Amino acid sequence: MYRFKQSLHFFKPKNSTFINSSRRFSHQSQLENAGPMASRLKTRSVIRFTGPETVKFLQGLVTNDLRRLENPQPEDRTTLATTNAPFVSVPPVYAALLTPQGRFLYDMFLYRPPRGDEKLDRTGSGPGPDSGELELFADVDGSELDELLQTLKRYRLRSKVEIESVTDDFSCWQRFGQVLTQKSSEEPDAASLGWGGGFDRSGQSSSQGNNCGWLWYRDPRLDCLGFRGIFPSNTTPPLVEADKETNEENYLLWRLEKGVAEGSAEIPKGEAVPLEYNLAGLNGISFDKGCYVGQELIARTHHRGVIRKRLLPLKFVNDSGKEVEQKVAPRSEVIDASSRKKAGTVTTALGSRGLGLLCLDEAFKGSLIIRGLDDVKVQTIKPEWWPAEWLSDQQEQTSTA
């Protein structure tokens, strides 16, 4: 678990373009009105997989179905017209690698980059036959890079796949902000944009000089998280202007508001049950793909349909309802103020916001505090993207009261 340093860069309102490093985020309205920002995710690293058995190898390891990366369906394709030839772009897949007992180890975003030899066929509906080996890139937790590489190579055995870190050559980026949570005139109707995107006017001069096909994609977890992509480290992605680049801590704050954890620092490695951390609701798990490492527990829990704890966004306030910052640390216990019964645990904390794994029966009672800090009240927030069935009728009424 970790906690970011206290000197933070926070959002200014939507119409302000510059980030003032001397200001702290203190009003939720500023976050809600934040305009489009971009962060280079220095906590993430990039791995490359190559070889004819790349998808077969990963398909037996991770929680999501990767077959569409190998054989894209028409609905998965985005056609991007460049100055020279069309690319066919396939949206990335979010997935996790688990222990044999079904506990979380690592999360990853898997990309199949568009290639110049993937021309449209005569009907314009998709690429012709592949002329080379499949290549996939994975955006992974940088703090676990070496261990993840060792784990993957241990599982590889005789599979025809090569695995290497390309972190020095590629960087992970995220574009986010209120204006990006819904499709608008600022964003294309398609799910991706970037190098080679004919509709990306602000990036057009860059795209004319680059045929690599590196793109922004809508975050495969939730639209409200914005856009994600990997780009060559020696370039600045399209739509990232100097006054729109912001500290990665602001992206973390944005995710905390949405109730989304990322990486093993926020999803405890070897401990977390993926369904309790809402990976199914984040499009990270396929329940009909077949076997993979740890699949038995996931399938059994899913089909039983009983998940008593879930990860929730938290807000820390005082008795008068004013937000309090830097008083709560990860692993702090959340308890009921009257019964002193444990309701859950804070997993991530930043300023006055956090994430916590809480029992749903206790989460929305409205009398939660931090153990040992009776003056710090805990407000739980039900994310807008949650399916209604995740809460019972009584809990649903309590959360909206």
BELFEN-V133215 format. One record per backbone hydrogen bond with DSSP energy under -1.0 kcal/mol. NH is the residue of the N-H (numbers start at 1). CO is the residue of the C=O. E is the energy in kcal/mol with one decimal. If there is no record, write none. Layout:
[[NH;CO;E] [NH;CO;E]]
This chain:
[[8;6;-1.2] [16;13;-1.9] [23;20;-1.6] [30;27;-1.2] [32;28;-2.5] [33;29;-1.8] [34;31;-1.2] [37;176;-3.1] [38;244;-2.6] [39;174;-2.6] [41;172;-2.7] [42;40;-1.5] [44;41;-1.7] [45;140;-2.9] [47;138;-2.4] [48;164;-3.1] [49;136;-3.2] [50;162;-2.0] [51;134;-1.3] [53;160;-2.0] [54;51;-1.6] [57;53;-2.6] [58;54;-2.3] [59;55;-2.9] [60;56;-1.0] [61;58;-1.8] [62;58;-2.3] [63;96;-2.0] [69;66;-1.8] [71;67;-2.8] [76;73;-1.8] [77;74;-1.2] [78;89;-2.1] [80;87;-2.0] [87;80;-2.3] [89;78;-2.8] [93;110;-2.2] [95;108;-2.4] [97;106;-2.8] [99;103;-2.8] [102;99;-2.4] [104;272;-2.7] [105;97;-1.9] [106;97;-1.8] [108;95;-2.5] [109;139;-1.8] [110;93;-3.1] [111;137;-3.2] [118;115;-1.7] [119;117;-1.3] [121;126;-2.9] [124;121;-1.6] [128;119;-1.2] [136;49;-2.4] [137;111;-2.5] [138;47;-2.9] [139;109;-2.5] [140;45;-2.9] [142;43;-3.1] [144;141;-1.3] [145;142;-1.3] [148;144;-2.9] [149;145;-2.5] [150;146;-2.0] [151;147;-2.3] [152;148;-2.7] [153;149;-2.3] [154;150;-1.7] [155;151;-1.7] [156;152;-1.2] [159;156;-2.6] [161;159;-1.9] [162;50;-3.5] [164;48;-1.9] [166;46;-2.5] [169;166;-1.0] [170;166;-1.8] [171;231;-2.7] [173;229;-2.8] [174;39;-2.0] [175;227;-2.9] [176;37;-2.5] [178;34;-2.0] [180;177;-1.5] [181;178;-1.4] [187;184;-1.1] [193;216;-2.4] [195;214;-2.1] [197;194;-2.8] [200;197;-1.5] [201;199;-1.5] [204;201;-1.4] [207;203;-2.6] [208;204;-2.0] [209;206;-1.2] [210;207;-1.5] [216;193;-5.7] [217;228;-2.6] [218;191;-2.2] [219;226;-2.7] [225;222;-1.3] [226;223;-1.9] [227;175;-2.7] [228;217;-3.3] [229;173;-1.9] [231;171;-2.4] [233;169;-2.8] [235;232;-1.8] [240;237;-1.4] [244;241;-2.2] [246;38;-2.8] [250;247;-1.6] [252;248;-1.9] [253;249;-2.3] [254;250;-2.1] [255;251;-2.3] [256;252;-2.6] [257;253;-1.9] [258;254;-1.1] [259;255;-1.2] [260;255;-2.0] [266;263;-1.2] [267;263;-2.0] [270;104;-3.8] [271;268;-1.5] [272;268;-2.5] [276;273;-1.2] [277;273;-1.2] [278;275;-1.1] [279;274;-2.2] [283;280;-1.2] [284;279;-2.8] [286;63;-2.6] [295;292;-2.1] [298;294;-1.2] [299;295;-2.8] [300;296;-2.3] [301;297;-2.6] [302;298;-2.4] [303;299;-2.5] [304;300;-1.7] [305;301;-1.4] [310;358;-2.0] [311;276;-1.7] [312;356;-2.6] [314;354;-2.9] [315;379;-2.3] [316;352;-2.7] [317;377;-2.1] [318;322;-2.1] [321;318;-1.9] [324;316;-2.2] [331;346;-3.4] [332;329;-1.6] [334;344;-2.6] [335;369;-2.7] [336;341;-2.5] [337;367;-3.6] [340;336;-2.0] [343;334;-3.3] [344;334;-1.6] [345;357;-1.9] [346;332;-2.9] [347;355;-2.6] [348;355;-1.5] [350;353;-3.0] [353;350;-2.2] [354;314;-1.7] [355;348;-2.2] [356;312;-2.2] [357;345;-2.3] [358;310;-2.2] [359;343;-3.0] [360;308;-2.8] [362;359;-1.3] [363;359;-1.9] [365;362;-1.4] [369;335;-2.5] [370;376;-1.4] [371;333;-2.6] [373;370;-2.4] [376;373;-2.2] [377;317;-3.1] [378;368;-2.6] [379;315;-3.0] [381;313;-1.9] [386;383;-1.3] [390;387;-1.8] [391;388;-1.6] [396;392;-2.7] [397;393;-2.0] [398;394;-2.1] [399;395;-2.3] [400;396;-1.1]]
